[in-house]
Amino acid sequence: MSFQADVDTGNPRRRFLAATAAAAAVALGETAHAQNLPAPKGQSVWLDLDQAALDKAYDQAHWASNIKTILHRYVANSKITRKHIGEPQRLRYGKSDIEALDLFTAKQPKAPIHIFIHGGAWRVGRSDEHSFLAEASLNDGAHFIAPDFVNVVQTGGDLMPMAEQVIRAIEWVYRNAASFDGDPGRIYLSGHSTGAHLATVALTTDWEKGFGLPADIIKGAVLISGIYDLKPVRLSARSNYVNFTDDIEHRLSPQRHLDKLVAPVTLVYGSEESPEFIRQSKDFADALAREGKSVELFVGSGYNHFEIIETLASPFGTAGRALSARIRV
């Protein structure tokens, strides 16, 4: 084994130090390899994760090699669904162009309402890419609603407008349910990834104080692979496009506002997801249980972050079965 270093060969002391350092590095590498030890890593940033590991933990593309195939499947299956059950009504809940929602109506009178909040790392995603989820709700006798809302790129890094629009969409549904023969007393919420984060912000909203509405406006929720505390996310590479502040981190970390959560919650994640997303769901479930809240936690065995949402489209899927149990209570 040879080693070549960029040193001043005219200085004996430098030659000696370079050779010593090289020998130590080789010995360390060979020892680690022989003992099957992990390679040395940088200083921990969050729990036992260094910066590179934390960045990877909040980038689901690293954990799903088939991401492009699955996202294409969302769109393709949504087109098939709309062809089969018809186009949704497009209704406005706000003044800006993006503040509108897709409504697929059930046949039953005064039907319960399922509102789905899409994910997309706060950066991408549209309601029409998730129409494939609608038919399962209609089969449960529930209206299906998917709102659109601004993304964090469009807001210059500010998460608050996204959260506010999601909350206002839910408020609009409650106040206008009678116009599409929906039951405002039976609104159920679901969300995936950052959509689950925004849905949980809505769950921990003070509806009485802020909107003059019942505290239990949302009767139950299924949250899929969400983020419930923003501290580690703020420390990750996502801070390159999200303007985290102490105020944003606190206000939009639902796990810190459990006193306002009254709806029963079902948490779902896939076994093949990033370990940080798995930890977020587990820690949130533990926090809810400690506060005496109604919570269930289910694991979709063999599903990655992008596949697990597809179980919401099936009455036999992990998330779909959980939502059906909520709606049919």
Secondary structure, 3 states (H helix, E strand, C coil): CCCCCCCCCCCHHHHHHHHHHHHHHHHHHHHHHHCCCCCCCCCEEECCEEHHHHHHHCCHHHHCCCHHHHHHHHHHHHHHHHHHHCCCEEEECCCCCCCEEEEECCCCCCEEEEEEECCCCCCCCCHHHHHHHHHHHHHCCCEEEEECCCCCCCCCCCCHHHHHHHHHHHHHHHHHHHHHCEEEEEEEEEEECHHHHHHHHHHCCCHHHHHCCCCCCCCEEEEECCCCCCHHHHHCHHHHCCCCCHHHHHHCCHHHCHHHCCCCEEEEEECCCCHHHHHHHHHHHHHHHHCCCCEEEEEECCCCCCCHHHHHHCCCCHHHHHHHHHHCC
